[in-house]
Amino acid sequence: MALADYLAMADLLEMAPTTLYCVKDPEGRYLAVNHAFVERTGRSSRREVVGKLASDLFPGELAARYHQQDDDVRELHQTLRDELELITEGSGQVAWYLTTKQPVIEDDALVAIAVVSIALGTPAALGAEHPLRPVVAHVRDHLAQPMTVEQLAEVASLPLRQFERLMHRTFGLPTKQYITQVRVTAAAELLRTTRLPLAEIAVRCGWYDQSAFTRQFTKVAGVTPGEYRRR
């Protein structure tokens, strides 16, 4: 695809409420965005976003994360695929997205970076006989304990490969990312609704110490647990 095609995608996805889309120039300035992305920045129109940098639109730590991702794509000319990200919406609720960043190459030179973030929908309630129902309960009830994909496949009474395919089809995520999603969601809820020390939240949600919790939470939320709580 040529750059013009990537730019045109913003119009095609203008009314896609669960897909954030943007195209940046090599310096990180936004060239095109769709409506969902505009809403994500807290602005009201494309004109307020186009031409800006991430640092103009997002808090410092989050903008720094986006710039670092862009640097990786720019330097390696490789796609950054399926990055799990937590986004806090205006209501204070959290939403989960899978983000892919694609380098746009013309005449062997990078001319832009296209970014698409797709919301992970909440699957319909699993029926009583659904093989993943005990897995969901197990993850929820054992957050503080180590978990492996193999152990969860046993909980589901399924062969490993069949289990992993079913997890991805049901939740849109590999099993390890699903576990991370549940843990970070639980931690975000505790950060919003309690004054528990960060070290205690870390242990309750499955991290062996506060520094490991901070690294993982910051990776997917774009801000540290302390900053998330302050907001």
Residue pairs with C-beta under 8 A, 6 or more apart in sequence:
1 104
2 106
3 23
3 104
3 106
3 111
3 112
6 23
6 32
6 104
6 112
6 114
7 23
7 31
7 32
9 21
9 23
9 32
9 114
10 21
10 22
10 23
10 32
10 33
10 34
11 34
13 19
13 21
13 34
13 36
14 34
14 35
15 35
16 34
16 36
17 35
17 36
18 36
18 118
18 119
18 121
19 34
19 36
19 116
19 117
19 118
19 119
20 34
20 36
20 37
20 40
20 97
20 115
20 116
20 117
21 33
21 34
21 36
21 37
21 114
21 115
21 116
21 117
22 30
22 31
22 32
22 33
22 34
22 37
22 114
22 115
23 30
23 31
23 32
23 33
23 104
23 112
23 113
23 114
23 115
24 30
24 31
24 70
24 112
24 113
24 115
25 31
25 111
25 112
26 74
26 110
26 111
26 112
26 113
27 53
28 53
28 54
28 67
28 70
29 51
29 52
29 53
30 49
30 50
30 51
30 52
30 53
31 50
31 112
32 46
32 50
33 46
33 49
33 50
37 49
38 44
38 45
38 46
38 48
38 49
40 87
41 48
41 49
41 57
41 58
42 57
42 90
43 49
43 57
49 57
53 63
54 62
54 63
54 66
54 67
54 70
55 63
55 64
55 67
57 63
58 66
58 222
59 222
59 223
59 227
59 231
61 218
61 222
61 223
61 224
61 227
62 222
62 223
65 218
65 222
66 222
69 80
69 83
69 101
70 101
70 113
72 78
72 80
73 79
73 80
73 101
73 102
73 103
73 113
74 103
74 110
74 113
77 103
77 105
77 110
78 103
79 100
79 101
79 102
79 103
80 99
80 100
80 101
81 100
82 98
82 99
82 100
83 98
83 99
83 100
83 101
84 96
84 97
84 98
84 173
84 177
84 180
84 181
84 220
85 96
85 97
85 98
85 99
85 117
85 220
85 221
85 222
86 94
86 95
86 96
86 97
86 184
86 185
86 188
86 220
86 221
86 222
87 94
87 95
87 96
87 97
88 94
88 95
88 188
88 221
88 228
88 231
89 95
92 192
94 185
94 188
95 119
95 120
96 119
96 120
96 181
96 185
97 117
97 118
97 119
97 120
98 117
98 118
98 120
98 172
98 173
99 115
99 116
99 117
99 118
100 115
100 116
100 117
101 113
101 114
101 115
102 113
102 114
102 115
102 116
103 110
103 112
103 113
104 110
104 111
104 112
104 113
104 114
105 111
120 171
120 172
120 173
120 181
121 172
123 170
123 171
126 132
126 133
126 136
126 170
127 133
131 156
131 157
131 158
131 166
132 156
132 166
132 167
132 170
134 155
134 156
135 152
135 155
135 156
135 167
138 147
138 152
138 155
139 147
139 152
139 178
139 179
139 182
140 182
143 182
143 183
143 186
143 204
143 205
143 206
144 203
144 204
144 205
144 206
145 206
146 206
147 179
147 206
149 160
149 163
149 164
149 175
149 176
150 160
152 163
152 175
153 159
153 160
153 163
153 164
156 163
156 166
158 166
163 175
164 174
164 175
167 173
167 174
167 175
167 178
168 174
171 178
171 181
173 181
179 206
180 216
180 220
183 205
183 206
183 207
183 216
184 205
184 216
184 217
184 220
184 221
186 204
186 205
187 201
187 202
187 205
187 213
187 217
187 225
188 221
188 228
190 196
190 201
190 204
190 205
191 201
191 225
191 228
191 229
192 229
194 201
196 204
198 210
198 213
198 214
198 225
198 226
199 209
199 210
201 213
201 225
202 208
202 209
202 210
202 212
202 213
202 214
205 213
207 213
207 216
213 225
214 224
214 225
217 224
217 225
217 228
218 224
218 225
221 228
223 231
